[in-house]
Amino acid sequence: MIKPRTPPGIMELLPREQIAFQRMLDVIRRNYERFGFLPVETPVFELSDVLLTKSGGETERQVYFVQSTGALANAAEAGDKALPELALRFDLTVPLARYVAEHEHDLTFPFRRYQMQRVYRGERAQRGRFREFYQCDIDVIGKDSLSVRYDAEVLAVIHAVFAELSIGDFSIQLNNRKLLRGFFESLGVADGERQLAVLREVDKLDKRGPDYVRETLVGEGFGIPAEQVERILAFVAVRSSSHADALAQLDALLADPAASDTLKAGVAELRDVLELVKALGVPDSAYCLNFSIARGLDYYTGTVYETTLTDHPQIGSICSGGRYEDLASHYSKSRLPGVGISIGLTRLFWQLREAGLIAG
């Protein structure tokens, strides 16, 4: 007799917990729809060559491929070592890009979509890491351009969702990647790839600490002068719920003749977003400026968000996202900028249960 067991990396719930999970899904969906987002579902598997167009490295090593037994036998017989035709989606962003590019002429822009489905990654099996998990995404996609008012609206959605979920006090941390890029340019770090590499190190501040980042940036891999590294660390240390104080520090940087156009654009965008968020009625106490938020994904180009639970920082980010300039460049010649967020609900639910915030 075979022992019944679930595969590793799967969160399977008993009915009582499933009801709690479903209620969270319902709250998220209700708020997404209240802000005018439209539901979209895409297939659990995509064509491999489409899904993997933008990926590589670690992502490609975590992809699950789909193949029928007949196709598997035929490939083995023919000695065909090509990738299987189909693969399970590993996020909802790449399927969205394919969806918008394929249906571009049937959609009305700005296109406001929400999607709440399972995704799959071949993560190493360990506590808190899942191979199948729910993502709850929203995105606003423009055609050629997209107003920053949608950046503010996305923040308002985050606030509405977590206020109704009632899982504890939370803080939405806000930044603009143009601030970091512009600041680096002012220091003479103008090369795009070098900036991205520095941003990736800055993104490790919370996990690895300033000493690690300092040593890395001064070290042989980067060779940035120690004085400039200290200025970088001082800049990204700005974390203020007083928006006026943070903006005053930015104004001081703009007064420097070396201030780059990118920095000026980032400050202008940030001011606009803050004014619009206030107009939407989001309380000042719900969000703060955090100049260290860089987001690990290279395609974020403007506003970025991280959301954390105030009393449970060990849980980490519970919702994140940002602005990107061209969603579907691999699939369409149209320029499709957008802004969006994702809530990894499976991991969030598991963390809340571990912290005793959900009975189970």
Secondary structure, DSSP 8 states (H G I E B T S, - for coil): -------TT-----HHHHHHHHHHHHHHHHHHHHTT-EE----SEEEHHHHTSS--THHHHT--EE--HHHHHHHHHHT--S--SEEE-S-SHHHHHHHHHHTGGGS-SSEEEEEEEEEE------TT--SEEEEEEEEEE-SS---THHHHHHHHHHHHHHHHHTSS-EEEEEEEHHHHHHHHHHTT---HHHHHHHHHHHTTHHHH-HHHHHHHHHSTTT---HHHHHHHHHHHT-EES-HHHHHHHHHHHHTSTT--HHHHHHHHHHHHHHHHHHHTT--GGGEEEETT---S-TTEEEEEEEEEETT-GGG--SEEEEEES-TTTTT-SS---EEEEEEEHHHHHHHHHHTTSS--
